[in-house]
Amino acid sequence: MKPTVTCSLLAAFLLLAALPSVAADNSGGKVFALHAQNGSGQHGTVALKPRGSKTVVEIHLLGAPGSSEPAHIHSGSCSKLNPAPKYPLTPVVDGISETTVNQPLAALTAGGLAVNVHKSAADLKTYVACGDLANSNM
Ligand SMILES: [Cu+2]
């Protein structure tokens, strides 16, 4: 009797655990332009894809090197960026970066945030690309 009960509870738990991801609205992603800065020649897009209460942030940069380029979401805008990162992103390598940020899409696109990419960990001061996460939906 006991193993059956445990098994049923486990099945019920697994079903409940699976439900939110099934019920979550994962449609309605947004794409923003990343513009080259400081003559880097690196430009591309940042795509934000809702995953329930989280957001997958995907950077695609053309002209990026194979070396690691730090990337973050900052408060402010590309023309007036707060230098302190707000949410860290996976460093861009070969123009690609993917990060799941623990914020809903609406919070990231409400305005006042920008994605920027830095030349290297040793040269964070040099920005190579930036994109405002508002008013530029492609
Ligand atoms: Cu940054």
Residues whose N, C-alpha, C, O or C-beta is under 5 A from the ligand:
A	BS01	CU	A71 H72 P85 N116
